[in-house]
Amino acid sequence: MLFTEPLFLFLFLPICLISQLVVRNTTAKNILLLILSLVFYAWGEPVYVFLMIATTLVCWAISMAMDKSPRRRFWLALTIVAALLPLIFFKYGQMLLDIVNLIPGLDIPGHGLSLPIGISFYTFQVITYAVDLYRGETEVQKNPINFMLYISLFPQLIAGPIVRYTEVEKQLGSRAISAPQFSDGVLRFVTGLGKKVLLANAVGKVVSDVLTSPIDELSFVGAWGVMLCYAFQIYFDFSGYSDMAIGLGKMLGFTYNENFNYPYISGSIREFWRRWHISMNTFFRDYVYIPLGGNRRRQYLNMLIVWALTGLWHGAGLNFLLWGLYFFVLLSIGKLLMSKLTVPKALSVLVTFVLVVIGWVFFYFEKMADCLKMFKLMFGGGAFSDAFSGHLLYAAIPALIFCAIGSTPLPAKMAGRLHAALPENAAIALGCVFSVAMLLACIAVIIGSSYNPFLYFRF
């Protein structure tokens, strides 16, 4: 079930919100919300929902054993293994088999099973809980209902952000939904919905239409234009989803940390990764990079491991591994040159953005032959322009302008100034009008269009 589906907007969400507002007892709220979250997941994964339940309960039981045991490291390792085994089997099983099948005489067939939605996200949440418990940074959750709710809570279940148990521990035990918090949640949700439906889908349709043609038929302008559209599509798709998740969390009484902070205004690759998919980068920093030694020893080897894993986290393909290694190289160069170069801010932002767009080529094309063809076109290996992609990109100029503006803090700053200049009642009324208008505009587009993918569901 997608946040942008009419079924979610007009049936599931109202039932969920009404049940949480009407029921007062926190235990009853949690049980209802857990049931609804499992229904939400089972709507798209009617079989794999049992895998998620089993993984969650097994890891909860092991964590209970770890809490009182003197062999805490053993139980931590067992929890991590139990959490990672399904992820490795479904996401990396075929890749590992392909490596094994390189041995002469072997031809072991793959399992041919689809990847369960959201498995990377809920696996990482289980791991953060287990490690934080081992470190003594949180107390064991003895209630399996509350633990399952933490893992399966529908706003962040299938595409993040990755939520640490410590962030919602208190809210699982007791929470209240205030009118201002609920109002902020609604505004945040419809803003994310607008990002996804009005911006990501608009430029994403151009990407889909242009790349239906063979890559060889593209031109220099077409190649750069379609990758620019893809860069904005993936940003507004994923940041829009994160906004909707954060907004839904607020409406339900939960507070999630920010996951994006205008990454396309970054003046360096390092800054970009402090602003893009913050929850994932925080996970790899706190649970992989620092335990490996961080900046204290073998810094570049640690970085190499982290960025190889970051690439493979997105998919079991050579293109994702190269995408991660590409950013490892850029970050390493940035570290070496940081104190030696002084670059004007505007130029550093432009160069960083171009480097990120180049990196998205690895992300989009799964076949290395396609990646090489696209790079060849982007760096002058074909015609300067072509009529087909030129026509589509020309039609996308208004959407690209809105995307460029929307990827900066300018709209939020203007809204903040307007809010501060108005009387409180007028500001509240304007927020309500904006929310209703945005919701109606999004519904109109959703009903009138069949193009509505969520890119990060594949990870």
C-alpha positions in Angstrom: 0.0 0.0 0.0 1.4 3.4 -1.0 0.9 6.7 0.8 -0.2 8.1 -2.6 -3.0 5.5 -3.2 -6.6 6.6 -2.7 -7.1 3.4 -0.6 -4.6 4.7 1.9 -5.7 8.4 1.8 -9.4 7.8 2.0 -9.8 4.5 4.0 -6.7 3.3 5.8 -5.4 6.6 7.1 -8.8 7.9 8.4 -9.4 4.6 10.2 -5.9 4.7 11.7 -6.2 8.3 12.9 -9.7 8.0 14.3 -8.7 4.8 16.3 -5.7 6.6 17.8 -7.6 9.7 18.7 -10.6 7.9 20.2 -8.8 5.2 22.2 -7.1 6.6 25.3 -5.3 3.6 26.8 -1.7 3.4 25.4 -1.7 -0.4 25.5 -4.9 -0.6 23.4 -3.5 2.1 21.1 -0.4 0.1 20.5 -2.3 -3.1 19.8 -4.5 -1.4 17.3 -1.6 0.4 15.7 0.3 -2.8 15.4 -2.6 -4.6 13.8 -3.1 -1.8 11.3 0.7 -1.7 10.5 0.7 -5.4 9.8 -2.4 -5.0 7.6 -0.6 -2.1 5.8 2.5 -4.3 5.1 0.5 -7.4 4.3 -1.5 -5.5 1.7 1.7 -5.5 -0.5 3.5 -8.5 1.0 0.8 -11.1 2.1 3.4 -13.8 2.6 6.5 -11.9 3.7 4.7 -10.3 6.5 5.2 -13.6 8.4 8.9 -13.3 7.7 9.0 -9.9 9.3 7.0 -11.1 12.3 9.2 -14.1 12.8 12.4 -12.1 12.5 11.1 -9.5 14.9 10.0 -12.0 17.6 13.2 -14.1 17.3 15.4 -11.0 17.7 13.2 -9.8 20.6 13.6 -13.2 22.4 17.4 -13.2 21.9 17.6 -9.6 23.2 15.7 -10.7 26.3 18.3 -13.4 26.9 21.1 -10.9 26.3 19.8 -8.5 28.9 20.5 -10.7 31.9 23.4 -12.8 30.5 27.1 -12.4 31.3 27.7 -13.5 27.7 26.2 -10.4 26.2 28.6 -10.3 23.2 27.5 -13.8 22.2 23.8 -12.9 22.3 24.5 -9.6 20.4 26.2 -11.6 17.7 23.3 -14.1 17.5 20.8 -11.2 17.2 22.7 -9.6 14.4 23.1 -13.0 12.6 19.3 -13.7 13.0 18.5 -10.2 11.6 20.9 -10.4 8.7 20.3 -13.9 7.5 16.9 -13.2 5.8 18.4 -10.0 4.2 21.4 -11.9 2.9 19.2 -14.7 1.6 16.7 -12.6 -0.3 18.9 -9.6 -1.3 22.3 -11.1 -1.8 21.7 -14.8 -2.3 21.8 -14.7 -6.1 24.9 -12.5 -6.1 26.7 -15.0 -3.8 25.5 -17.9 -6.0 26.9 -16.2 -9.1 30.2 -16.0 -7.4 30.1 -19.7 -6.3 29.1 -20.7 -9.8 32.3 -19.3 -11.2 33.8 -22.6 -9.9 34.1 -24.9 -13.0 31.4 -27.5 -13.0 29.0 -25.7 -10.7 25.7 -24.4 -11.8 23.5 -24.0 -8.6 20.1 -22.4 -9.4 18.9 -19.3 -7.5 15.8 -19.2 -5.4 14.0 -16.8 -7.7 12.2 -15.1 -4.9 11.3 -11.4 -4.9 12.9 -9.0 -2.3 10.5 -8.4 0.6 9.6 -4.7 0.8 11.4 -2.7 3.4 13.6 -5.6 4.6 16.7 -3.4 4.6 15.1 -0.8 6.8 13.5 -3.1 9.4 16.7 -5.2 9.6 18.8 -2.2 10.4 16.3 -1.1 13.1 16.6 -4.5 14.8 20.4 -4.1 14.7 20.4 -0.6 16.2 18.2 -1.8 19.1 20.4 -4.8 19.8 23.7 -2.8 19.7 22.3 0.0 21.8 21.0 -2.6 24.3 24.5 -4.2 24.4 26.1 -0.8 24.9 23.8 0.0 27.8 22.3 3.0 25.9 18.8 1.7 26.3 16.8 -0.7 28.5 15.4 -4.0 27.2 11.8 -3.8 25.9 10.1 -6.6 27.7 6.7 -6.2 25.9 6.7 -8.0 22.6 3.8 -5.9 21.3 5.7 -2.7 21.8 8.8 -4.1 20.2 6.9 -5.3 17.2 5.2 -2.0 16.9 8.6 -0.2 16.9 9.8 -2.4 14.0 6.6 -2.5 12.0 5.1 1.0 12.6 3.8 1.7 9.1 5.0 5.3 8.5 8.6 4.3 8.3 8.3 0.5 7.7 8.9 0.2 4.0 11.1 3.1 3.0 12.5 4.6 6.3 13.8 6.7 7.8 15.7 4.2 9.9 14.4 4.9 13.4 16.5 4.1 16.5 14.6 2.5 19.4 16.0 5.2 21.7 14.2 7.9 19.6 10.7 6.4 20.2 11.2 4.4 23.4 9.2 6.8 25.6 6.5 7.3 23.1 5.9 3.6 22.9 5.1 3.6 26.6 3.1 6.8 26.7 2.2 9.5 24.2 -0.3 12.3 23.7 -1.4 13.9 20.4 -1.7 17.6 20.8 -3.6 19.8 18.4 -0.5 21.8 17.3 1.5 18.5 16.8 -1.3 17.0 14.8 -1.6 20.1 12.6 2.1 20.2 12.0 1.9 16.5 11.1 -0.8 17.2 8.5 1.1 20.1 7.0 4.3 18.0 6.8 2.4 15.0 5.2 0.8 17.1 2.5 4.1 18.8 1.8 5.7 15.5 1.3 2.8 14.3 -0.8 3.2 17.4 -3.0 6.9 16.7 -3.4 6.2 13.2 -4.5 3.2 13.6 -6.7 3.7 17.1 -8.2 7.5 17.2 -8.6 9.0 13.7 -8.5 6.4 12.2 -10.7 6.6 15.1 -13.2 10.3 14.7 -13.8 10.2 11.0 -13.4 7.8 10.6 -16.3 10.3 12.4 -18.5 13.0 10.0 -17.3 10.7 7.0 -18.1 9.8 8.4 -21.5 13.3 9.4 -22.6 14.9 6.1 -21.5 12.3 4.0 -23.4 14.5 4.6 -26.4 17.9 2.9 -26.7 20.6 4.8 -24.9 22.6 5.0 -28.1 20.0 7.3 -29.6 20.4 9.9 -26.9 22.6 13.0 -27.3 24.8 15.1 -25.1 21.8 17.3 -24.1 19.5 14.4 -23.8 21.9 12.4 -21.5 22.6 15.3 -19.2 18.9 16.4 -19.2 17.6 13.0 -18.3 20.1 12.5 -15.5 19.2 16.0 -14.2 15.6 14.9 -14.1 16.5 11.7 -12.4 18.5 13.5 -9.8 15.5 15.6 -8.9 13.1 12.6 -9.1 15.1 10.5 -6.6 15.4 13.5 -4.3 11.8 14.5 -4.2 10.6 10.9 -4.3 12.6 9.9 -1.2 12.6 13.2 0.7 8.8 13.4 0.0 8.3 9.9 1.4 10.4 10.9 4.5 8.3 14.0 4.9 5.1 12.0 4.8 6.6 9.4 7.3 7.6 12.2 9.7 4.2 13.9 9.3 2.3 10.6 9.9 4.5 10.0 12.9 3.5 13.4 14.4 -0.2 12.7 13.8 0.2 9.4 15.7 2.2 10.9 18.5 5.7 9.9 17.4 8.7 12.1 16.6 11.1 11.0 13.9 14.4 12.7 13.2 14.9 14.6 9.9 16.2 12.5 7.0 17.0 15.2 4.4 18.4 18.7 4.8 18.6 20.3 1.3 21.5 18.1 0.1 21.6 19.8 -3.4 22.9 23.0 -1.9 26.0 21.3 -0.4 29.4 22.8 -1.1 31.2 19.4 -0.9 30.6 15.7 -1.2 31.2 15.4 2.6 28.5 18.0 3.2 26.2 16.3 0.7 26.3 13.0 2.8 25.6 14.9 6.0 22.4 16.1 4.3 21.2 13.1 2.2 19.5 10.1 3.8 20.7 11.1 7.2 19.4 8.1 9.1 21.3 5.7 6.8 24.5 7.6 7.0 24.2 7.9 10.8 23.7 4.1 11.0 26.9 3.4 9.0 28.8 6.0 11.0 27.7 4.8 14.5 27.4 1.1 13.9 30.2 0.4 11.3 32.7 3.2 10.8 33.3 4.1 14.5 33.4 0.5 15.7 36.0 -0.2 12.9 38.2 2.6 14.3 36.7 5.7 12.7 39.3 8.4 12.2 41.6 7.0 14.9 43.2 4.2 12.8 43.0 2.9 9.3 40.7 5.8 8.4 40.7 5.2 4.6 40.3 1.5 4.9 37.3 2.1 7.2 35.9 4.5 4.7 36.4 2.0 1.9 34.5 -0.7 3.9 31.7 1.7 4.8 31.1 2.9 1.3 31.3 -0.5 -0.3 28.6 -1.6 2.2 26.6 1.5 1.6 26.6 0.7 -2.1 25.7 -2.9 -1.6 23.0 -1.9 0.9 21.1 -0.4 -2.0 21.4 -3.5 -4.2 23.4 -6.7 -4.9 24.9 -5.4 -8.2 28.2 -4.2 -9.5 26.6 -0.8 -10.3 25.7 -0.2 -6.7 29.2 -1.3 -5.5 30.8 1.1 -8.0 28.4 3.9 -6.9 29.6 3.4 -3.3 33.2 3.3 -4.3 32.8 6.4 -6.5 31.8 8.4 -3.4 34.6 6.8 -1.4 37.1 8.2 -4.0 35.4 11.6 -4.0 35.4 11.8 -0.2 39.0 10.7 0.0 40.1 13.3 -2.5 38.0 15.9 -0.6 39.8 15.0 2.7 43.2 15.4 1.0 42.4 18.7 -0.7 40.1 20.2 2.0 42.8 22.4 3.6 44.6 23.2 0.3 41.8 24.7 -1.8 39.6 27.7 -1.4 36.7 27.7 -3.8 33.8 30.2 -4.1 30.6 28.9 -2.5 28.6 29.0 -5.7 31.2 27.1 -7.7 31.6 24.5 -5.0 27.9 23.9 -4.9 27.7 23.6 -8.7 30.7 21.2 -8.9 29.3 19.1 -6.0 25.9 18.9 -7.7 27.4 17.8 -11.0 29.5 15.1 -9.3 26.4 13.8 -7.6 24.4 13.7 -10.9 27.3 11.7 -12.5 27.1 9.3 -9.6 23.4 8.7 -10.2 24.3 7.1 -13.5 25.6 4.1 -11.5 22.5 4.2 -9.4 20.0 4.1 -12.3 21.6 1.7 -14.8 22.1 -1.9 -13.5 24.1 -3.0 -16.5 27.7 -1.7 -16.8 27.4 -1.5 -20.6 24.5 1.0 -20.2 26.5 3.0 -17.6 29.4 3.2 -20.0 27.2 4.3 -22.9 25.6 7.1 -20.8 29.0 8.3 -19.6 30.2 8.4 -23.2 27.2 10.5 -24.2 27.6 12.8 -21.2 31.2 13.5 -22.0 30.8 14.3 -25.7 30.8 10.9 -27.4 27.7 11.5 -29.5 25.5 14.2 -31.1 25.0 17.4 -29.3 21.2 17.2 -29.3 18.3 15.1 -30.6 14.7 16.0 -31.3 12.9 13.4 -29.1 14.6 14.0 -25.8 14.9 17.7 -26.6 11.1 17.9 -26.9 10.4 16.1 -23.7 13.0 18.1 -21.7 11.6 21.4 -23.1 8.2 20.4 -21.8 9.8 19.6 -18.4 11.3 23.0 -18.0 8.6 24.3 -15.6 8.8 21.2 -13.4 12.6 21.5 -13.4 12.4 25.1 -12.3 10.1 24.2 -9.4 12.4 21.3 -8.5 15.4 23.6 -8.5 13.7 26.1 -6.2 12.1 23.4 -4.1 15.5 21.8 -3.4 16.6 24.9 -1.6 15.5 26.4 1.8 13.9 29.4 -0.1 10.3 28.2 0.0 10.5 27.3 3.7 12.1 30.6 4.6 9.4 32.5 2.7 6.7 30.5 4.4 8.3 31.2 7.8 8.4 34.9 7.2 4.8 35.0 6.1 3.8 33.0 9.1 5.6 35.4 11.4 4.1 38.4 9.8 0.5 37.2 10.2 -1.7 37.1 13.3 -1.7 33.6 14.8 -5.3 32.8 13.8 -4.6 34.0 10.2 -1.4 31.9 10.0 -3.3 28.8 11.2 -6.1 29.5 8.7 -3.5 29.9 5.9 -1.9 26.6 6.8 -5.2 24.9 6.6 -6.0 26.4 3.2 -2.5 25.4 2.0 -3.0 21.8 3.3 -6.4 21.4 1.7 -5.3 22.9 -1.6 -2.2 20.8 -1.8 -4.1 17.6 -1.0 -6.8 18.4 -3.6 -4.1 19.1 -6.2 -2.3 15.8 -5.4 -5.5 13.8 -5.5 -6.4 15.3 -8.9 -3.0 14.2 -10.3 -3.1 10.8 -8.6 -6.5 10.1 -10.1 -5.5 11.4 -13.6 -2.2 9.6 -13.9 -1.0 6.0 -13.9 2.6 6.9 -13.3 3.2 6.7 -9.5 6.3 4.6 -8.6 8.2 4.8 -5.3 11.9 4.4 -6.2 13.2 3.4 -2.7 10.9 0.4 -2.4 13.4 -1.6 -4.4 16.0 -1.1 -1.6 
